[in-house]
Amino acid sequence: MNRMEPLRKIEAGVLEIAYYEAGPADGPPVLLMHGFPYDIHTYAEVAPMLADQGCRVVVPYLRGYGATRFLSDATPRSGEQAALGADLLALLDALAIPRAVLAGYDWGGRAACVVAALWPERCAGLVSFNSYNIQNIAKAMTPDTPANEHSLWYQYYFHSERGRAGLAKDRKALTRLLWQLWSPTWKFDDATFERSAAAFDNPDFVDVVIHSYRHRFGLVPGDPACAGIERRLAAQPAVSVPTITFDGLDDGVRPPAEASAHAHCFSGARSHRLVPGVGHNMPQEAPRIFADAVLELVPALRHNTNSR
């Protein structure tokens, strides 16, 4: 089974970020962002597809995952959306990448959406699963349909100390259950899960996850260092860069939606696509479709000398 090795490490913002890189160093840069509870191996098939087409592919471990570490014990172990976006921006700076195609889903898609919305000059194009992935925290306590509330049980579980204890006690069993519930048609094997589950042994995993699911409901304060970004995100800024969005027809977390549901969140060119037979982890379930979407946006970088 393909492992994304060797890893590189670089200091970026408040983190030492571990990441995998493939493809020519002078190729158009693409950053692939994983979600919860997954890891960089979500892109084990996507990354070589892009590298073979001449892209410089960077796949980082998010804060709280894998070999990524906080530089200081004093830094809050925040999982809020502003922190994820700040981490991605810091990584672009550390790698001296002025502009890149950003692609992701779940937490990683949220980080990509944050950068695309707030720093569009750094994003040549966006591929986002579940469309506009920036949280509207001010409306977080507005009830959804009963069916959608049922699918979010894990978030409410993490609001309690029982949930924190449950995640800490048996993170493998809990995250494997989420894989099964969120992608009911994806028949992954034990080896595939174990390859990713190793990333959840990060010492900050539990703290970052719990903070993420409490902060998005306004139940805990964020990192003061991220307050300015959160204020900007509260305005629900539109994404102006060229964008391809996806929904999986078998997604066990968020039901698929037509393009019109998030149309007001995109002020630039956007193509929205529904993918049959795909749950919540699209890059691993449908790697060719995901990679082809990224490649649709790469030409804007190939002809931009500022991307080199």
C-alpha positions in Angstrom: 0.0 0.0 0.0 1.3 3.4 -1.0 2.6 5.5 1.9 3.2 9.2 1.4 6.8 9.3 2.4 9.3 10.8 3.1 7.9 13.7 5.0 9.4 17.2 5.1 9.0 19.6 7.9 9.0 23.4 8.0 8.3 26.1 10.6 5.1 28.0 9.6 3.4 30.4 12.0 2.8 28.7 15.3 3.5 25.2 13.9 6.2 22.9 12.6 4.2 21.5 9.7 4.9 18.0 8.4 4.1 17.6 4.8 4.5 15.4 1.7 5.7 16.9 -1.6 5.7 15.5 -5.0 6.3 16.7 -8.6 8.7 19.2 -10.0 9.8 22.0 -7.6 9.1 24.6 -10.4 5.7 23.2 -11.3 2.4 25.1 -10.7 1.8 24.6 -6.9 -1.2 22.8 -5.6 -2.0 22.3 -1.9 -4.2 19.4 -0.9 -5.9 19.7 2.5 -7.3 16.8 4.5 -10.2 16.7 6.9 -11.3 15.1 10.2 -10.9 12.3 10.9 -8.5 11.6 8.0 -5.0 12.4 7.1 -2.7 13.1 4.1 -3.3 9.6 2.7 -6.6 10.8 1.6 -4.5 12.0 -1.4 -2.4 8.9 -1.9 -3.8 8.5 -5.4 -4.6 12.1 -6.2 -1.1 13.4 -5.5 0.7 11.3 -8.1 -1.9 12.0 -10.7 -1.2 15.7 -10.3 2.6 15.3 -10.1 2.5 13.3 -13.3 0.9 16.4 -15.0 3.8 18.6 -13.8 2.3 20.1 -10.6 4.2 20.7 -7.5 2.0 19.0 -5.0 2.1 19.8 -1.2 0.0 17.7 1.2 0.3 19.0 4.8 -0.8 17.4 8.1 -3.2 19.8 9.8 -2.6 20.9 13.4 -3.2 18.0 15.7 -2.5 15.4 13.1 0.5 13.2 12.2 4.0 14.7 12.7 2.8 18.4 12.8 3.6 20.0 16.1 3.0 23.3 17.9 6.2 25.3 18.4 5.2 26.5 21.9 3.3 24.9 24.8 1.7 28.2 25.3 -0.2 28.3 22.0 -3.9 27.5 22.5 -4.7 24.1 20.9 -7.4 25.7 18.8 -9.3 23.9 16.1 -11.3 27.0 15.0 -11.6 27.8 11.3 -9.5 31.0 11.6 -6.6 29.0 13.0 -6.8 26.5 10.1 -6.9 29.3 7.6 -4.0 31.0 9.3 -2.0 27.8 9.2 -2.5 27.4 5.5 -1.5 31.0 4.8 1.6 30.6 7.0 2.6 27.4 5.1 2.3 29.3 1.7 4.6 32.0 3.1 7.1 29.5 4.6 7.3 27.6 1.3 7.6 30.9 -0.6 4.5 30.1 -2.7 2.9 33.4 -3.8 -0.2 31.8 -5.4 -1.5 28.2 -5.6 -4.5 26.1 -6.4 -6.1 25.1 -3.1 -8.2 21.9 -2.8 -9.8 20.2 0.2 -12.8 18.9 2.1 -14.1 19.0 5.6 -11.5 20.8 7.9 -9.0 21.1 5.0 -11.7 22.5 2.6 -12.5 25.0 5.3 -8.9 26.2 5.5 -8.8 26.5 1.7 -12.1 28.4 1.6 -10.8 30.8 4.3 -7.7 31.7 2.4 -9.6 31.9 -0.9 -12.1 34.3 0.6 -9.8 36.5 2.7 -6.6 36.4 0.6 -7.8 35.8 -3.0 -4.4 37.0 -4.3 -2.9 33.8 -2.9 -5.4 31.4 -4.5 -5.5 30.8 -8.2 -8.4 28.4 -7.9 -10.4 26.5 -5.3 -11.7 23.0 -5.2 -14.1 22.6 -2.3 -16.2 19.6 -1.3 -19.4 20.7 0.4 -19.3 24.0 -1.4 -18.9 27.1 0.9 -17.3 25.7 4.0 -16.9 28.7 6.2 -18.9 28.4 9.4 -21.6 30.9 10.2 -21.0 30.8 14.0 -23.6 33.5 14.7 -26.3 31.1 13.4 -24.9 27.9 14.8 -27.7 27.5 17.4 -30.4 27.6 14.8 -31.9 24.1 14.6 -31.6 22.1 11.3 -34.0 19.4 10.1 -34.3 16.4 12.5 -32.5 14.2 9.9 -29.6 16.6 9.6 -29.4 17.0 13.4 -29.2 13.2 13.7 -26.1 13.1 11.4 -24.3 15.6 13.6 -24.6 13.5 16.8 -20.7 13.3 17.1 -20.5 17.1 17.3 -22.9 17.3 20.2 -21.1 14.3 21.8 -17.9 16.3 21.7 -19.6 19.2 23.4 -19.6 17.2 26.6 -16.7 16.0 28.8 -18.1 12.5 28.2 -17.4 13.0 24.5 -13.8 14.2 25.2 -13.2 11.2 27.4 -14.7 8.9 24.7 -12.4 10.3 22.0 -9.4 10.0 24.2 -10.3 6.5 25.4 -10.7 4.9 22.0 -10.1 7.3 19.1 -9.6 4.5 16.6 -13.0 2.9 17.2 -14.7 6.3 17.2 -13.1 7.5 14.0 -13.6 4.2 12.2 -17.3 4.4 13.0 -17.4 7.9 11.5 -15.6 6.7 8.3 -18.3 4.0 8.0 -21.3 6.3 8.7 -20.0 9.2 6.5 -19.1 7.1 3.5 -21.5 4.1 3.5 -20.7 3.0 0.0 -16.9 3.1 0.4 -15.5 -0.3 1.2 -12.2 0.5 2.7 -10.1 -2.2 4.3 -8.3 -2.5 7.6 -5.0 -1.5 6.2 -6.4 1.7 4.6 -7.9 2.8 7.9 -4.8 1.9 10.0 -2.6 3.9 7.6 -4.5 7.1 8.4 -5.4 6.3 12.0 -1.7 6.5 13.0 -2.0 10.3 12.5 -4.6 10.5 15.3 -1.9 9.6 17.9 -0.6 13.2 17.7 -0.5 14.5 21.4 -2.7 17.5 20.5 -5.3 15.6 18.5 -8.0 15.3 21.2 -7.6 19.0 22.3 -7.7 20.4 18.8 -10.7 18.2 17.8 -12.7 19.1 20.9 -12.0 22.8 20.6 -13.1 22.7 16.9 -16.5 21.3 17.6 -17.1 23.5 20.6 -15.9 26.7 19.0 -18.1 26.4 15.9 -21.2 26.5 18.2 -19.9 29.4 20.2 -19.4 27.3 23.3 -15.7 28.2 23.9 -13.6 31.2 23.1 -11.1 31.1 20.3 -7.4 31.8 20.2 -7.0 35.6 20.7 -4.4 35.6 18.0 -7.1 34.5 15.5 -9.8 37.0 16.6 -9.2 39.4 13.7 -9.6 36.6 11.2 -12.7 35.3 12.9 -14.3 38.8 12.8 -13.7 38.9 9.0 -15.2 35.4 8.6 -18.3 36.4 10.6 -19.2 38.6 7.6 -19.4 35.4 5.5 -17.1 36.8 2.8 -17.8 35.6 -0.7 -15.2 33.6 -2.7 -14.2 35.4 -5.8 -11.6 33.0 -7.3 -12.5 30.4 -9.9 -14.1 27.5 -8.0 -15.2 23.9 -8.5 -17.4 22.6 -5.8 -18.7 19.1 -5.1 -21.2 17.2 -3.1 -21.3 13.4 -2.7 -24.7 11.9 -3.2 -23.9 9.4 -0.4 -22.4 11.8 2.1 -23.4 10.8 5.6 -22.6 14.2 7.1 -24.0 16.8 4.8 -26.8 16.1 2.3 -26.1 17.1 -1.3 -27.3 20.5 -2.4 -28.0 22.2 -5.7 -25.7 24.9 -6.9 -28.3 27.6 -5.9 -28.0 26.7 -2.2 -24.6 28.4 -1.9 -24.6 30.6 -5.1 -24.6 33.8 -3.0 -21.3 32.8 -1.4 -19.4 32.8 -4.7 -18.9 36.0 -6.6 -16.5 34.5 -9.2 -16.9 31.7 -11.7 -18.1 28.5 -10.1 -19.0 25.0 -11.3 -21.0 22.8 -8.8 -21.1 19.0 -9.4 -22.9 16.2 -7.7 -21.0 12.9 -7.6 -22.9 9.6 -7.3 -21.5 6.8 -5.1 -19.3 9.2 -3.1 -19.6 9.8 0.7 -17.7 12.4 2.7 -14.1 11.6 1.8 -14.2 12.3 -1.9 -10.5 12.5 -2.8 -10.0 9.0 -1.6 -13.3 7.6 -2.9 -13.1 9.2 -6.3 -9.5 10.3 -6.8 -9.6 10.6 -10.6 -12.6 13.0 -10.5 -11.0 15.1 -7.8 -7.7 15.3 -9.5 -9.3 16.2 -12.8 -11.1 19.1 -11.1 -7.8 20.4 -9.7 -6.2 20.2 -13.2 -9.0 22.3 -14.6 -7.9 25.2 -12.5 -4.1 24.7 -12.9 -3.8 26.5 -16.3 -4.3 29.8 -14.6 -1.0 29.1 -12.7 0.9 27.7 -15.6 0.8 31.0 -17.4 1.4 33.2 -14.4 5.1 33.9 -13.8 4.3 35.1 -10.3 3.5 31.5 -9.3 7.1 30.3 -9.9 
